Amino acid sequence: MKLFVSTVSPFGRLAMTSALAAGIEELEISVVNPWANPVALESVNPFSQVPTLVTDGGTTLIETLVIARRFLGDDFLKNDGEAATAGYATILLDQLVKYYSVGRDQPKEATVHPHIARAKNAIIRALAKAPRFEPESERFSQLALGIAFDYVLLRAPDVYPVHLSEENRQKMKTFTARPWLRATSPAWLEEHMPTSLAELRAVK
């Protein structure tokens, strides 16, 4: 199987940590820049988005939850509580991507796009109602939650220390120190550009 990711995509990171949690042995990793519409990615996913998984049978899977279920099996969300946490985390990530991408492309002389403030306000409201965070868990919902919190720090660093609770900020120190999470961080991926899941698993 082959998994396309980028260095900064939190959804790609979630796909990689799902594969690690599932104990997947053989998985090729291709780190790409989806914004550049690389031929290798676009040829299997016309949306040119990550994560994209090409299975051994040649089927292309192109949505994070679908890919996670492929790796982790039917019980990757075993109850309503896990489903609620996973839903919260993925929508938080969606809002962060919108907040960053619209703001990045905002012309300096133009009126500030209303989606920027709307997304930021949604992020702030959501952080005040964050689900219970278990930073040592290997369940998909908790991996998604921690990755979402870490993406807040990356894309909305002014929001993180003010609106994420002190308790959760302390828990994030445990979460980001874990080998899997260090190996899938944007900084580590940018430096090492891994080509296989085995390289991520080898990080101690």
C-alpha positions, 0 to 999 in steps of 0.5 A: 500500500502507498500513502500520500501525505504532506509535511504539514497536513494534520489529516495526513498525520492522522492517517499515519498515526492510524496506520501505526496504531493498527500495527500496519507492517508494509506501507510506503509513504510519499511526502508531497506538496498537494498544492503543486498538483504533483503528477503522482498524486493527481493521477490517483486522486483528481482532487490532489488532496492528502491523505490518499491511500492506494491499496495493494489491490489498486483501489484509491481511498481519499478521505481521512475517516475512510482511510483510518477505518481501512487501517483500524477496522470496524471498531475504530470508533467503538461507541458514541463517545468516541464518535463524538470526540472524533467528529469534534476533532475533525471539524476543529481541523476543518475550521483551522484549515479554513482559517489558515488557508483563507487568511494566507490567500487574503490580499493585504489591501482587501477587506478581511474575508468574513470566513476568517473571523467566523472560523476563528470564533468557532475555534475559540468556542470549540476549545472551551468545550473540548472533550476529555483528552487522554494523551496516552491513548492509541484510540483514533478519537484521542489521536485525532483530538491531540493532533487537532490541538497541536494544529491549533498551536501551529496555525492559530498560535495566539489562540492556543495559550489563551483558549486551550485549558491549562490542563489540556496544554499540560497533557499536550506535552505528554502527547507530543513527546510520544515517538509516533507523534514526534515522528509525524510532526511537521518539523520531523517530516520536513527534515527526514522526508520518510518513504516508509511507515517503518521509518516512523516506527523506528523513532524512539 
